[in-house]
Amino acid sequence: MIGKHDIPQWKLDEVDHLFDLFKSYKNVVVIEVAKLNDRQIQEIRKILRGKAIIRMSKKSLQLRAVEKFKKESKKENLDELVEKIPGQAALCFTNVDVFELKKIFLQSEWMVPAKPNEITPVDIWVPAGDTGLPTGQVISELNMTLRLPTRIQNDTIWVREDTQTHKVGDFVDVKQAAVLKKLGITPIESLIKIHYAWSDGEIISEDILYMDTTKFKQDFTRAYREALGILFEMPFFSEDMTDDYIRKATSEVNMLNSIIFGEGIQVPAQVETKVEEKEPEEEEDEEEVGIGGLFG
């Protein structure tokens, strides 16, 4: 029979610490850290000092803390929060509005090295000039691995001209990534992105957080106009939409007025008419009828 193993004290302490953070803050933000480096995490902690606490823990401990908090608090949607925590995640605890926190993250941008065994999302260039690297084995790495044109000057290796080593979509292998990092090339923009957020029982997904509000407004306006168009064709009248009916009617009248009296119909400059010769008496009668019509 397999005996029950004792849980290390440090794990129990970590769960208790996370549990206390859940009780102390109303917003919990999930940050995926797989693509972040330690320097970024340390710098963002400095930026958020006094506003938020970022805690990196093992997922199993995070889940235990959430379960413990759920039993005590009876808050909603904690199960959904658990489902959305990725394998490598940091939990950010804060009372700052989640959308405001997102703005802080967007303003904190870093340039990082190309990652090995990944496709580069940008063109990678090595600028001309002094690499600061001493002569020796390194020069063969620059020439063979990245095919850089080099020269020796003042006992250091120089790149003779700006050189593109990778295009967007190219694969960066381990050796190439190592040499680029050695040269201090950091071509990739990196942002801390919120993967998911839980705000006092409400779930805020990544799609909502990073929604293109301009496009949303345009789509909403287009949908509203299409809905009005359909409504105008319905065989009934809604008093609530009186102003809309008037605007539509005015628009259509203006359009018809433009077509009829504006550029819609071209009136000929001269019109040829034929005048038939008639007896004098008949002409007088027609003239009297015409005058009577003007005043009668």
C-alpha positions in Angstrom: 0.0 0.0 0.0 1.3 3.4 -1.0 1.5 5.7 1.9 0.4 9.4 1.8 3.3 11.6 1.1 3.7 14.7 3.3 3.3 18.0 1.3 6.5 20.1 1.6 5.9 23.1 3.9 7.0 25.6 1.2 4.1 24.5 -1.0 1.6 24.9 1.8 3.1 28.4 2.5 2.8 29.3 -1.2 -0.9 28.2 -1.4 -1.6 30.2 1.8 0.1 33.3 0.4 -1.8 33.1 -2.9 -5.0 32.6 -1.0 -4.4 35.8 1.0 -3.7 37.7 -2.2 -7.1 36.4 -3.6 -8.8 37.8 -0.5 -7.0 41.1 -0.6 -7.5 42.1 -4.3 -10.6 42.3 -6.4 -8.9 41.7 -9.8 -6.8 38.7 -10.8 -5.0 38.9 -14.1 -3.5 35.9 -15.8 -0.2 36.6 -17.7 1.4 33.9 -19.9 5.1 34.1 -19.2 6.4 31.4 -21.6 7.6 34.1 -24.0 8.8 36.6 -21.4 12.3 36.8 -19.9 13.3 37.5 -16.3 14.4 41.1 -17.0 10.9 41.9 -18.3 9.2 40.4 -15.2 11.6 42.4 -12.9 11.0 45.7 -14.7 7.3 45.4 -14.8 7.3 44.6 -11.1 9.1 47.9 -10.5 6.5 49.8 -12.7 3.6 48.2 -10.9 5.0 48.7 -7.4 2.2 50.0 -5.1 -0.4 49.1 -7.8 -0.2 45.4 -8.3 1.6 42.2 -7.2 2.9 39.7 -9.7 3.3 36.2 -8.3 4.9 33.4 -10.3 4.0 29.9 -8.9 3.6 26.4 -10.1 0.2 25.8 -11.7 -0.7 23.1 -9.2 -0.3 25.5 -6.4 -2.3 28.2 -8.2 -5.1 25.8 -8.7 -5.1 24.8 -5.0 -5.2 28.4 -3.9 -8.2 29.2 -6.3 -10.0 26.1 -5.0 -9.5 27.2 -1.4 -10.6 30.8 -2.2 -13.7 29.5 -4.0 -14.9 27.4 -1.0 -14.5 30.4 1.4 -15.6 33.3 -0.8 -18.4 31.7 -2.8 -17.4 34.0 -5.7 -18.6 33.2 -9.2 -16.7 32.0 -12.3 -13.6 30.8 -10.4 -13.9 27.4 -12.1 -13.7 29.2 -15.5 -10.6 31.1 -14.3 -9.0 27.8 -13.4 -9.6 26.4 -16.9 -8.0 29.4 -18.5 -4.7 29.4 -16.6 -2.0 28.1 -19.0 0.9 25.9 -18.1 3.4 28.7 -17.4 1.5 31.7 -16.0 1.9 34.5 -13.5 -1.0 35.8 -11.5 -1.2 39.5 -11.1 -3.3 40.7 -8.2 -4.5 44.3 -8.3 -7.3 46.8 -7.4 -6.5 48.8 -10.5 -9.1 48.6 -13.3 -8.2 45.8 -15.6 -8.4 48.0 -18.7 -6.1 50.5 -17.1 -3.6 47.8 -16.3 -3.7 46.7 -19.9 -2.7 50.3 -20.9 0.3 50.1 -18.5 1.4 46.9 -20.1 1.0 48.3 -23.6 3.2 51.3 -22.7 5.9 48.9 -21.4 7.6 47.6 -24.5 10.9 45.7 -24.7 13.1 44.7 -27.6 14.3 41.1 -27.1 16.6 38.6 -29.0 15.2 36.2 -31.6 14.2 33.0 -30.0 15.9 29.7 -31.2 13.9 27.2 -33.2 11.2 29.7 -33.9 9.9 31.7 -37.0 10.9 35.3 -36.9 8.0 37.8 -37.2 10.3 40.6 -38.4 13.3 41.1 -40.7 16.6 40.8 -38.8 19.5 43.1 -39.6 23.0 43.3 -38.2 24.3 46.9 -38.5 27.7 47.8 -39.8 30.3 48.8 -37.3 32.4 47.5 -34.4 30.9 44.4 -32.8 33.1 44.8 -29.7 34.0 41.1 -30.0 37.7 40.0 -29.9 39.3 38.2 -32.8 39.4 34.4 -32.6 36.8 31.7 -32.9 33.9 34.2 -32.9 34.8 35.5 -36.4 34.2 32.1 -37.9 30.8 32.0 -36.2 29.9 35.3 -37.7 31.1 34.3 -41.2 29.7 30.8 -41.3 26.6 31.0 -39.2 25.2 34.4 -40.3 27.3 35.0 -43.4 28.4 38.4 -42.2 31.0 40.4 -44.1 33.7 41.1 -41.5 37.1 42.7 -41.0 39.6 43.0 -38.2 40.3 46.5 -36.9 42.0 47.5 -33.6 41.8 43.8 -32.4 38.1 43.6 -32.7 35.7 42.3 -35.3 33.8 44.8 -37.5 30.9 44.2 -39.8 31.6 45.9 -43.1 28.1 46.8 -44.1 24.5 46.5 -42.9 23.5 42.9 -43.5 20.1 41.2 -43.4 20.4 37.8 -41.8 16.7 36.8 -41.8 13.5 37.8 -43.5 10.0 37.7 -42.0 8.9 34.1 -41.8 12.5 32.6 -41.8 13.4 29.9 -39.3 16.0 30.9 -36.7 18.0 27.9 -35.5 19.8 27.5 -32.2 23.3 28.6 -33.5 21.9 31.6 -35.3 20.0 32.8 -32.3 23.1 32.4 -30.1 25.3 34.4 -32.4 22.7 37.1 -32.8 22.3 37.3 -29.0 26.1 37.5 -28.7 26.1 40.5 -31.0 23.4 42.2 -28.9 20.8 42.1 -31.7 17.3 42.5 -30.2 14.8 42.8 -33.2 11.7 41.4 -31.6 9.1 43.7 -29.9 7.8 42.1 -26.7 4.8 43.1 -24.7 3.3 41.7 -21.5 -0.2 40.6 -22.6 -3.1 39.8 -20.4 -4.3 36.2 -21.2 -7.4 36.4 -19.1 -8.8 38.4 -16.2 -11.2 37.7 -13.3 -12.8 40.9 -11.8 -14.7 40.2 -8.6 -16.6 37.4 -10.1 -16.8 38.7 -13.7 -14.7 37.1 -16.5 -13.0 39.4 -19.0 -11.5 37.6 -22.0 -8.5 38.6 -24.1 -10.8 39.3 -27.0 -12.7 41.9 -25.0 -9.6 43.4 -23.5 -7.9 44.0 -26.8 -10.9 44.8 -28.9 -10.4 47.2 -31.7 -12.9 49.9 -30.5 -12.8 51.9 -33.7 -13.7 48.9 -35.8 -16.4 47.9 -33.3 -18.0 51.3 -33.6 -17.9 51.1 -37.4 -19.4 47.6 -37.4 -22.1 48.7 -34.9 -23.0 51.8 -37.0 -23.3 49.7 -40.1 -25.4 47.1 -38.4 -27.7 49.8 -37.0 -28.2 51.3 -40.4 -29.0 47.9 -41.9 -31.5 47.2 -39.1 -33.2 50.6 -39.8 -33.4 49.8 -43.5 -35.2 46.6 -42.7 -37.5 48.3 -40.2 -38.5 51.0 -42.7 -39.8 48.3 -45.0 -42.1 46.8 -42.3 -45.9 47.5 -42.8 -46.3 49.3 -39.5 -45.4 52.6 -37.8 -43.5 53.1 -34.6 -43.9 56.4 -32.8 -40.6 56.0 -31.1 -38.9 56.2 -34.5 -40.7 59.4 -35.8 -37.5 61.3 -36.1 -35.9 58.5 -38.1 -38.9 58.4 -40.4 -38.7 62.2 -40.9 -34.9 62.0 -41.6 -35.4 59.2 -44.1 -38.3 61.0 -45.9 -36.3 64.3 -46.0 -33.3 62.5 -47.5 -35.4 60.8 -50.2 -37.2 64.1 -51.0 -33.8 65.9 -51.4 -32.6 63.1 -53.6 -35.6 63.2 -55.9 -35.4 67.0 -55.9 -31.8 66.8 -57.1 -32.7 64.3 -59.8 -35.7 66.2 -61.1 -34.6 69.8 -60.8 -30.9 69.5 -60.6 -28.5 67.5 -62.7 -30.9 64.5 -63.1 -32.7 65.7 -66.3 -31.1 68.0 -68.9 -33.6 70.4 -70.5 -32.8 71.2 -74.2 -31.6 74.7 -75.0 -34.0 75.2 -77.9 -37.3 73.5 -78.7 -38.7 73.6 -82.2 -42.4 74.2 -82.5 -44.8 74.2 -85.4 -47.5 76.9 -85.6 -50.5 76.0 -87.7 -52.2 78.8 -89.6 -55.8 79.3 -88.3 -58.7 81.7 -89.0 -58.5 85.0 -87.1 -61.8 84.3 -85.2 -60.4 81.1 -83.8 -57.2 82.8 -82.6 -59.2 85.4 -80.7 -61.3 82.7 -79.0 -58.2 80.8 -77.9 -56.7 84.1 -76.6 -59.8 84.8 -74.5 -59.8 81.4 -73.0 -56.2 81.7 -72.1 -56.8 85.1 -70.4 -59.8 83.9 -68.6 -57.8 80.9 -67.3 -55.3 83.3 -65.8 -57.8 85.3 -63.8 -60.7 82.9 -63.4 
